[in-house]
Each structure stands twice: as C-alpha cells, then as structure tokens.
Amino acid sequence: MSNLPVCIVGAGFSGAVIARKLAEQGIPSVIFDERTHVAGNCHTQRCQDTGVNVHQYGPHIFHTDNEEVWSFINQYGEMMPYVNRVKTTYQGQVYQLPINLHTLNQFFGKSMRPEEARAFLASKADDSITDPETFEEQALSFIGDELYQAFFRGYTRKQWGMEPTELPASILKRLPVRFNYDDNYFFHKYQGMPKDGYTAIVESILDHELITVHLGTSYDRVSGPWRHTFYSGPIDRYFDFQLGRLGYRTLKFESEVHEGDYLGTAVMNFGEYEVPYTRISEHKHFAPWEDHEKTVIFKEYSSLCGEGDIPYYPIRQVKEKGMLSEYEKLAESVKEEVTFIGRLGTYRYLDMDVTIAEALETANTFINE
C-alpha cells in the first residue's frame, strides 16, 4: 500500500506544493487537471501580439507575512519587487485606494493633517449604528455616507450581484483607512511578482521525477488504486452535487489590445454602478521591469456562476453555509481516502500565500502520519 502513488486533483498551487513536498520524501504522485495548463487561476501566458505576460484569470499579486511561504516560493523562481497601488474612478475623478489622507483631502477639497482628518472622518461616521449587521451598516459606521456611496456601494453591488444591505458586515471586516499618504494596498512584509510569471513558478515546483501530470484530463475517482487522494476541485462536485450546488461568483474578462499605455497603472476600479465592469487591469504594469510598445487590458465583469462557468469566490450566504456544513460531514466520512484542499475543496476565499501555507501543512501532516 505504501508504494502506491497519491492522486492529486488540480495542478494549481495547492496540488503542486503537496506533490513537491511528498516527492522530496520519496512519495510519488499523479496529478489530474481538466485544463490544458498548470497554475489554475494564477496561470500567466505571453500575449503573442504584445509580448505582455497576461494574468489569464485576472490579477494576482503575491503578498505575505509568512517567511516560510516567501522562502518556499523563492526557491522556484525569481520574485521581483512589486507594490500594488490601486486607483478608482468616480464621477470623472481618479482617487487612491485604500482610502488615505490624499483620498480624503482630494475628495472633500481640504488639506487636513492626520489628526484633523481622523476627527473629520469621525464626524462623518454614523455613530447611531452601534452593532452593524450588514455590509452597508458596517461601512456607514466607519466612513459615513459620502465615501460609502463613492467607493463601496456601486462596486459592491456589481461584485456581489446584490444590495449591500443583503450582505453581512463580516465581508467588510476591517475597513482600511489610512491617515497618512501611504497608497501601498497591502500591509505585508513580503510583496512581489514572479519575474517569469506564476505558471513558470508552478512548472518549476512540479519538475520532479516522482510527479506525473496529466493535463486536459478529468479526474475519475474510481480509478486508481491510490494511496490517498488530495482533491482541490469543488467539494460539491466530488459528491456529485447530491446536496445541491454551492454558490459562487464568476468573472468574465473583455480583453483589448492598444498602442502605448492605456491606464498608466495596473488596476483601476470603477465605483459607479452605471459602469458595467468592476475594474480594468493593464497587465504590462504588473511587470514594470519589462518594456512593451503595446498593451493588454482586461475589463472585468462579475456575475453569478453557472454550471459551465469557472467558480472564483464563494458567496457563503446562509443557504450556502448550511449546505457546506452538510458537505463537510460527508467529507469527514471519507477522510481516510481523500483530503479536500484549496479554495474550491474547502469553499473559502484564499490568498495565494494562505493556499501555499495550508498545502505545506497538509503535506507535512501526511508525511508524519
């Protein structure tokens, strides 16, 4: 039994990291992925027309405070310095995100110092909301109506396909407002972008004689035999949707090629509901060390995920949480045979660093059992 390979479903970061750690301990694995490429939704590919390395499933910026994860990914490719600086357009004006001192002064036409801005924003907040239950109440209790309308209400309606009054306050756990001019979108110690793209990183992780990868191949869970299965596909799909389908939002991208520079920045949000897309990303700005005469942009649209769509992030409303609980009970009943991993297997939104950290932990647990 111990000589059998493990089966890994999905050639994204979860599956690749587990396969690599097991291979280094002499445990072979066979990976199946329905797509014709590795790296999952992090897949990057050169545009033939422009030479730009395009994030095929939308922007992915690597950021973490986890030194083990940062050390791990740097073993498999060169990470270049990159700071994510997001802009947003509202009523013909461009502002910085997260909301910072520049945003506040520009939006309200003032020149406040940090403490003045702190007091000013406190005067705008709705202090009658003492226990916010919805996304809208959470935002209003932090920043008041004007900033909420400009930067959050329309964007959230487009992103989630429902009113912010229907979303839980937990989605907006902690509203980032900075009372200085720091426009770095993330707080994390380590931030960067792979010089040759994420796909090259994952290909390097998978480059081991004990790892076999089958792309464009659906997983059949009755095939085998396997020592164990690590499953990063949708948990409801594994059980043939017998309890129903978990809800996801999906993204569609409208790609355009232009001469020169289109945005002048990597990401531009659009807060107004009347603008149908949530944001535009310009991919050559994710690799500022490269030089390209042409440019590729993606207009990003969010919608409810249908049967044939790619699931991006879980909705996790009351109905879905109840259904997930029942699927987790089914997963517990087969835990000796299969471990559910990653974003789809655990029905959670996971950043790349958390995905890698959990995969490392899962592999180590399996090795030490």
N, C-alpha and C positions, 0 to 999 in steps of 0.2 A: 504493500500500500504506500509506503513512504517513498518508493521510487517513481510513483506516478507524478505527472506534471499537474500543476494547478491550472485552472481555467480562469481567465480574466476577461470580462466583458467590458469593452471600451478601451480605446488607446489614447485617452486624454491623460491629464496629469495624474489622476488617481490610479488608474491601471498601470501606467508606465512606471511610476515611483514604486509601487508594490512589486511589480515584476523585477525591477532592478535590484531592490533590496533582497528579494528572495534568491535571485540568480547569484548574487555575491555570497550567499550561504549554500550554494550548490543545489538550489531547488529550481527545476525547470518550470517554465510557464508557457501557455499557449494563449494568445490574445486574439479576440474576435472584435471587429468593428465594422458596422454596416457602411460607414463612409469609406471613401477611397483615399483618405489621408489620415494621418495621426494628429494628435493635439486637440481633438474635439473642437469646442467653440473658441479655443485660443489659436486656431490654425491661421498661419500667415502665409501669404503667397505673393510672389512678384507679379505685378501687372505687366503684361507683355508690351502694352502701348507706352507706358510711362516709366517702367523700371521701379516704381514705388512698391515697397513691401506692404501689402494691404492686409489689415486685420479683417479676414473674410466674414467673421460673425460679430463685428463691432469692436470698439476699442477695448484693449486690455492693458492696464498699467500695473506693473508689479510694485508692490509696497508692503513692507512688513517690519515688525519689531523683533521677529523671531530670528535669532542669529543662526540657529541650526538650519532653518529653511533657506536663509540667504546663502549660507555656506554651501548647502547642497546644490542649489540651482547654479551657483557659480562654478561648480565642477564640470558642468556640461555645456557651457557657452559663456561668452563674454557679455557681462551686463554693463551697459553704458549708462552714465548719469542721465537721469531724466526727471524733471519736475512737472507734475500735472497742473496746469494753470487753465482753469475753465472760465469761459466768458458766457454771458447770457444777454440776449437782445429782448428789450421790452419797450414798446411804443417808440421805436426808432432810436433808442439809446442802447449803448453797449455798457454792461456793468461787469464787475468782477464777482466771482463766486469762489469760495463761500463768502457770505456777507462779511465784509470787513470795514475798516474805518474809511477806506476810499469809497466803497459802495455806499455807505451811509451818507458821507458828505456829498457825493455826487447826486444821489437820489433825492436828498432833501435840500440841495443847494446851500450847504453850510460848509464851515471849515472848523469842525469840532476837534478838540483834543480828546484823547481816550476817555478820561473820566466824564467829560461833558457828553460824549456820545453814549456812554453807559447810562447816564442819568436820563438822557433824551429818549433812548430806546425803552427804558423802563416806563417812561411816561406814555409811550405808545402802546405798551402791552396791555392786554385786557386782564386786569387783576381780579375781575369778578369770577374768572374761571380758576377755581382752586384745585379741582381734581379732573383734569382733561381726560375725556374718554375717547374722543375722535381725533383724527389727524388735524382737522380744522381747528378744534379747540386747543390742541397742543401748540399749533403754530401761532394762533392768536394770543395765547397766554405768554408766548416768548417775545414776539416781534410786532404784534398789532396787525391791523387790517391792511394797511397800505403795502407793506413789504410782502405780506402773505399773498395779496392779490397779484402783485407784480412777479414774484419769483416762484411761488409754490402752487397756487390754486389751479391755474390753467395747465401747467406742466404735469401736475399730479393727475388731473382728470384724463389727460392724454395717455399718461404712462399706465394707469391702472384701469381705465375704462369705466370709472365710477366716480361719484362725488366724494370729495374729501370727508364729508360728513358721514359717509358709509365705511370709511377706513379706520382701523384702530389707531389710537395715539401711539402705540408701540412702534409703528413704522417710522415715526419721527422721534426716535428715542432721545436723541440729544441734538438740538439744532445748533450747527456750528456757526457762531457769530464771533468774530474777532475784533477786538478794539485796538488793532494796530493795522499796518499796511501789508501784512503777510498774505499773499494770494496763493501760497502752496496749498493745493487741495487736500493733501494728506498730511498727517502729523508724524508718520512713521519714520524711524531712524534710517531704514534702508529703502531706497526708491530707485528704480531703474527700468531699462528697456533692453531686451536682448539684441545685441548688435546684428545678428543674422535672423532674428525673428523667433517666435515661440516654437514653430514647427521644427526648426533646426535643433532647438534645445531638447524637445521630446524625442526626436530621432536619435540624438546622442545618448539620452537616458536608456533607450531601447536597444542600443547597439551592444548586445552581449550574446554569446553563443548559446546560452541556455534560454533565450527568449525567442519565441516564434510568433510572428504577427501575421494574421490573415485579415486583409482589408477588403472592403466591399463584400463582407461575409456576415450573414445573420447568425446569431447565436441560437443553437438548438439545445435547450437544457437537458434533453435526454441523451445527447451524445456524450462521449467520454470513453472510459471512466476517468474521473478526475480525483485528485487528492482532496481538492477543495475548490470552490468557485468564489471569486470576488466579482460582484456584479455592480457596475456603475450605471446601468440603464435605469429607466423609470421603474420604481418599485411596484407600481400598479400593473405595469406591463408584464413583469415577471410572473405575477399571479393571474395573468390573462384577464385583467380588469374585472375580476369576479365580484368585487365590491363597488365597482364604478370607477370612473376616471377622475384622478386628481386634477385640479385646475391649475393651469399655467398661463402666463402671458408669453407671447411670442413677439419677435421683432422681424420686420421686413426692412430691407435696405434698397434704396434707389441710388444707383451708382452713376456718377458723372465724371467725365474727364475734361479738364480745362487746361488752357495755357497758363503758365506762370503760377501765381499764388491766388487762391480763392478766398480764404478766410483770414489768413495771416496768423492763425492759431490752430491748435489741434482739435479743439472741441468748442462749439458754440451752441448753447441751449436756446430754446425759444419758449418763453414763458406764457405767451398768449395762446389761448385755446383755439383761436381762429386760424393759427398757423398749424397745418395738419401734422407736421412732423415734430418730434420732441427735441431733436438736435441734429446738427450737421457735424460730421467729423472729417478732417482733412488729414489723410494718412501720412503724407510725407513729413508732417510736423511731429510724428511720433519717432522719427529718426532724424533729428536735426544735424547729425554728423554726415548725412548724405546730401547730395546736390542733384536736383531733378528740374528739368525745364518745364515739364508738365506736372499736373497734379490730379489726384483722385479724391473725390468727396463721396461720402455716404449720407444721404438723408434717411433718418431713422424713424420708423413708424411702429408704434406698439399696438397690439391687438390681442384678443382672446385666442388662445392656442387651440386650433382644430386638430383633428386626428392626423392629418398629413403634415402638420407644422412642426418646427423644431421648438421644443419647450425651453424657455430661457430662465424664467424665475417663477417660483411657486406663489400662488395667490395667498394661500394659508388663511382663508377666512374660516368662519365657524364650521361650515359644512366640510371643508377640506380637512380641517384639524380632526374632526370626528372620524372621517374616513381613514385618515392617516393612522390614527390610533388603532383601528381595526387591521390595517395592513401590517402595522408593526407587530401585532400579535401573531399574524401569520408568519412574519419574518422570524420571530422568536422560535416558532415551531420547527423551522428548518435551519437553525443557526449552526448545527453540526455540519451541514452541507454547503451553506452559502453565507457569505458576508456581504451586506449591502453597503456600498461606499459612494462617496462623492455627492455632488449636487442633486442628481436625479435619484440615486439609490436611497438617499436619506431625506429627500424632499425639503431641502433647505437652500437658501441662497448662501453660497460660499465664495469668498475671495480666493484667489489662487494660492496665497500663502497658507491659508487655513486648509485648503484642499491638500496641499503637499504635506503639511504637518500631520494631518489626520492619516494620510496614506503611510507616512513613515511610522507612525504609532501602530497602525493596523498591521503592517509588515512585521514590526518588532514583536508584537504580541503573538502573531502566528509562529514566528521562528522560535520563540521561547516556550511555546506550549509543549 
